[in-house]
Amino acid sequence: MRAVCDGAGMKPRAPFLSAIALNAAEGVAPDWVQLTPPGPQILGRDGRWWTLTDPQAVAARFDPTKEPQIDIEHASQLQAPQGLPAPAVGWIKEIAVRDAALWGRVEWTPVGTALVTERAYRYLSPAFSFDPATGEILEIVCAGLTNTPNLELAALNAAQPETFDMDKAVLEALGLAATATATEALVAINALKSEKAVALNAAQHPDPAQFVPRADHQLALNRITQFETEAKDRGEAEAVAAVDAAITAGKIAPVSRDYHLATCRADGGLQRFRDFAAAQPVIAPPSGLDGKPLPKADAKTLSSEELAVCRQMGMSADDFIAARAAEKQE
């Protein structure tokens, strides 16, 4: 089902877009005119809005055997049904897409050329069919010259530079120079409206590919925590095995076991201990513990084996005792 509307400021039968600049040179009517603002969101001054998500599809529906006419004030939509004259002042011969907007190649009548070049009318207000359920623009029906357009686009016949008063701060916020014209300001405003509409649509209809369900996210976190715990347990087991192997080989004293385990737990400590043990000569006979608990040393004295460790590592007895006591407190 399609809906059609007509007439700026009249009872709607078809939707109208912003005022669009003809950009006529002095005394010359333009061959190409802009029929719509860029999509996907198009807003009228009266609060109505439409969407133009696929301008190529609209252009493809153009039938060259049914050339849409350009009239005055949408006479073909308002006056013709009443039996009143609705002469054309131009014919749309071709529709193309430029920067997400629809453009039409126009063949003007002598009357149309005069109206445009003499600045009798400064705006072009197109009418189009659209899907009433979605507001999607389907096909350009016609267009009318007008001075009271519905949409906020630039004026036609911009042969002379337009001047207008606008706060410099506003122009700066729009990214424009203080000498910007009304046309440039309106174009910038419409661009911001389009960006806002796109952002709003994205927020209301997020792309599922860009998000992870909460349950899946939590499961991934649990797996990471489990992996870290298992890695820590493996590291502790490897440290215990390395230190106990060094004790069994007589490379370190049994009473220094806790100290060396503490050094292994530091970042890169296990590899440093392995390098130390590999280069360390045998300083004590085999422990002979065969899995029995290691003996506890007096807190303030060092065994001969511990003194040997101090000599090998360049530590004082006091430093060794302090390190051992700190380890026990942990």
C-alpha positions in Angstrom: 0.0 0.0 0.0 1.2 3.5 -0.9 0.3 6.9 0.4 0.8 10.2 -1.5 0.7 13.8 -0.3 0.8 17.3 -1.8 1.0 21.0 -1.2 3.2 22.9 1.2 0.9 24.3 3.9 -2.2 22.5 2.4 -4.1 19.5 3.7 -1.7 16.6 3.1 -2.2 14.1 0.3 1.5 13.5 -0.3 4.6 14.3 1.8 6.9 17.2 0.9 10.5 17.5 1.5 12.7 20.5 2.4 13.2 23.5 0.2 15.9 22.5 -2.2 18.2 25.0 -4.0 18.1 25.2 -7.7 21.5 26.8 -7.7 20.8 28.6 -10.9 23.5 30.7 -12.5 22.6 34.2 -13.5 19.9 33.9 -16.2 20.3 30.1 -16.6 17.9 27.4 -15.2 19.8 24.4 -13.8 19.8 21.1 -15.7 20.0 19.0 -12.5 18.0 19.8 -9.4 18.1 18.1 -6.0 14.8 16.3 -5.3 15.4 15.1 -1.7 17.8 15.7 1.2 20.2 12.8 1.9 18.7 9.9 3.8 18.1 7.9 5.7 16.0 10.2 7.9 14.1 13.1 6.4 12.2 15.5 8.6 9.6 18.1 7.6 9.1 21.5 9.2 5.6 20.3 10.2 7.0 17.4 12.3 6.4 14.6 9.7 9.3 12.4 8.8 10.2 9.8 6.3 13.0 7.4 5.5 15.2 7.1 2.4 17.3 4.0 3.2 17.7 2.9 -0.5 17.8 5.8 -2.9 19.1 3.6 -5.6 15.9 1.6 -5.5 13.9 4.7 -5.8 15.9 5.9 -8.8 15.6 2.5 -10.4 11.7 2.8 -10.3 11.9 5.9 -12.5 9.8 5.2 -15.7 11.1 7.4 -18.6 7.7 7.0 -20.3 6.0 8.7 -17.4 8.0 11.8 -16.8 7.1 13.4 -13.5 6.2 17.0 -14.1 7.3 20.1 -12.3 4.4 22.5 -11.7 3.6 25.6 -9.6 2.6 25.0 -5.9 1.7 21.3 -6.6 -1.1 22.3 -8.9 -1.2 18.8 -10.4 -1.9 17.4 -7.0 -4.3 20.1 -5.8 -6.0 21.9 -8.7 -6.1 19.2 -11.4 -8.4 16.9 -9.4 -10.9 19.8 -9.3 -10.7 20.3 -13.1 -8.6 23.4 -12.8 -5.5 24.1 -15.0 -2.2 22.6 -13.8 0.3 23.4 -16.5 3.8 21.9 -16.2 6.8 24.2 -16.1 9.3 21.4 -16.4 9.7 17.6 -16.9 11.9 15.3 -14.9 13.7 13.3 -17.6 16.1 11.3 -15.4 16.7 10.5 -11.7 20.1 9.8 -10.2 21.6 9.4 -6.7 24.3 11.8 -5.4 25.6 11.5 -1.9 22.5 9.5 -0.7 20.1 12.2 -2.1 17.9 12.0 -5.2 18.5 14.3 -8.1 16.6 14.9 -11.2 17.5 16.1 -14.7 14.9 18.6 -15.8 13.8 19.9 -19.1 12.3 23.3 -18.4 9.5 24.9 -20.4 10.1 28.6 -21.4 7.7 29.6 -18.6 9.6 27.4 -16.1 13.0 28.9 -17.3 11.7 32.4 -16.7 10.2 31.6 -13.3 13.5 30.1 -12.1 16.0 32.6 -13.7 13.9 35.6 -12.6 13.7 34.3 -9.0 9.9 34.3 -9.0 10.2 30.9 -7.1 13.2 30.0 -5.0 12.4 26.5 -3.8 11.5 23.1 -5.2 9.2 20.9 -3.2 8.9 17.3 -4.5 6.0 14.9 -3.8 6.5 11.2 -3.5 4.7 8.0 -2.7 5.7 6.2 0.5 4.9 3.2 2.6 2.4 4.4 5.3 3.6 1.7 7.7 7.3 2.5 7.6 7.5 6.0 6.0 9.9 4.6 3.4 10.0 6.7 0.2 9.1 4.6 -2.8 8.8 6.8 -5.9 9.0 10.4 -7.0 5.6 11.5 -8.2 6.2 15.1 -9.1 7.6 18.4 -7.8 6.4 21.9 -7.5 8.0 25.3 -7.5 7.1 27.1 -4.2 8.2 29.8 -1.8 6.7 28.0 1.3 8.4 24.6 1.4 7.9 22.0 4.1 11.5 20.9 4.5 14.5 22.9 5.8 16.8 23.0 2.8 18.6 25.8 1.0 16.9 28.3 -1.2 16.8 28.1 -5.0 18.4 30.5 -7.4 21.5 31.1 -5.2 23.0 33.4 -7.9 23.9 36.0 -5.3 25.6 35.2 -2.0 23.0 34.8 0.8 23.6 36.9 3.9 22.0 36.3 7.3 22.6 37.0 11.0 23.6 34.0 13.2 25.5 33.9 16.4 29.2 33.2 15.8 29.2 30.6 18.5 26.4 28.7 16.7 28.4 28.8 13.4 31.5 27.6 15.2 29.5 24.7 16.8 28.4 23.8 13.3 32.0 23.8 12.2 31.5 26.8 9.9 33.3 30.1 9.4 31.8 33.3 10.6 31.1 34.3 7.0 29.0 31.2 6.3 25.8 31.6 4.3 22.3 30.4 5.3 22.6 27.6 2.7 25.8 26.4 4.4 24.2 26.6 7.8 21.1 24.7 6.8 23.2 22.0 5.1 25.3 21.6 8.3 22.1 21.4 10.4 20.5 18.8 8.2 23.7 16.7 8.3 23.6 16.8 12.1 20.0 15.7 12.0 20.8 12.8 9.7 23.7 11.7 12.0 21.4 12.0 15.1 18.8 9.9 13.4 21.3 7.2 12.4 22.7 7.1 15.9 19.2 6.9 17.4 18.3 4.0 15.1 21.6 2.2 16.0 20.8 2.7 19.7 17.3 1.4 19.4 18.3 -1.5 17.1 21.8 -2.6 18.2 23.8 -5.0 16.1 23.8 -8.4 17.9 27.2 -9.1 16.4 28.7 -6.2 18.5 27.6 -7.6 21.9 28.0 -10.7 24.0 25.2 -12.1 26.1 25.8 -11.7 29.9 25.8 -15.4 30.5 28.4 -16.1 27.9 30.5 -13.2 29.2 30.3 -14.6 32.7 31.2 -18.1 31.5 34.3 -16.7 29.8 35.3 -14.9 33.0 34.9 -18.1 35.0 37.1 -20.0 32.5 39.8 -17.3 32.7 39.7 -17.4 36.6 39.9 -21.2 36.5 42.8 -21.1 34.1 44.7 -18.6 36.2 44.1 -20.7 39.3 45.3 -23.9 37.6 48.3 -22.1 36.3 49.2 -20.8 39.8 48.8 -24.4 41.2 51.0 -25.7 38.5 53.7 -23.1 39.2 53.6 -23.9 42.9 54.0 -27.6 42.2 56.9 -27.0 39.9 58.6 -24.7 42.5 58.2 -27.4 45.2 59.6 -30.0 42.9 62.6 -27.9 41.9 63.5 -26.9 45.5 63.0 -30.5 46.8 65.1 -31.8 44.0 67.9 -29.4 44.9 67.7 -30.5 48.6 67.9 -34.1 47.6 70.9 -33.4 45.4 72.6 -31.6 48.3 72.6 -28.3 46.4 70.8 -26.4 49.2 70.2 -27.1 52.8 66.8 -28.5 53.9 66.2 -25.7 56.4 66.4 -23.1 53.6 63.5 -24.7 51.7 60.9 -22.1 52.7 63.3 -19.3 51.6 63.9 -20.8 48.2 60.2 -21.5 47.7 59.5 -17.8 48.4 62.1 -16.7 45.8 60.5 -19.1 43.2 57.1 -17.5 43.7 58.4 -14.1 42.5 58.1 -13.2 38.8 60.7 -15.2 36.9 61.9 -16.7 40.2 61.5 -20.3 39.3 63.8 -20.0 36.3 66.4 -18.1 38.3 66.3 -20.8 41.0 66.8 -23.5 38.4 69.8 -21.7 37.0 71.2 -21.2 40.5 70.7 -24.9 41.4 72.3 -26.0 38.1 75.4 -24.0 38.8 75.5 -24.7 42.5 78.0 -27.3 43.7 77.0 -30.0 46.2 77.3 -28.3 49.6 75.7 -30.9 51.8 75.5 -34.7 51.7 72.2 -36.2 50.5 69.4 -35.3 52.9 68.3 -38.9 53.4 64.9 -37.7 54.2 63.2 -39.9 51.6 60.0 -37.9 51.9 60.2 -37.3 55.6 59.3 -33.8 56.9 62.2 -31.3 56.8 63.8 -30.3 60.1 63.0 -26.9 61.6 65.9 -24.6 62.3 66.2 -22.3 65.3 64.9 -18.9 64.5 68.1 -17.1 65.5 70.8 -19.6 64.4 72.0 -21.0 61.1 73.1 -24.4 60.4 76.3 -25.2 58.6 74.3 -25.8 55.4 72.6 -22.4 55.7 75.9 -20.7 56.3 77.1 -22.3 53.1 74.0 -21.0 51.2 74.8 -17.5 52.5 78.3 -17.7 51.2 77.2 -19.0 47.8 74.5 -16.2 47.5 76.5 -13.4 49.1 74.1 -12.9 51.9 74.8 -12.1 55.5 73.5 -14.4 58.3 71.2 -11.6 59.5 69.7 -11.1 56.1 69.1 -14.9 55.8 67.4 -15.0 59.2 65.3 -12.0 58.4 64.2 -13.5 55.1 63.3 -16.8 56.7 61.3 -15.1 59.4 59.4 -13.0 56.9 58.5 -16.1 54.9 57.2 -17.8 58.0 55.0 -14.8 58.8 53.5 -14.9 55.3 
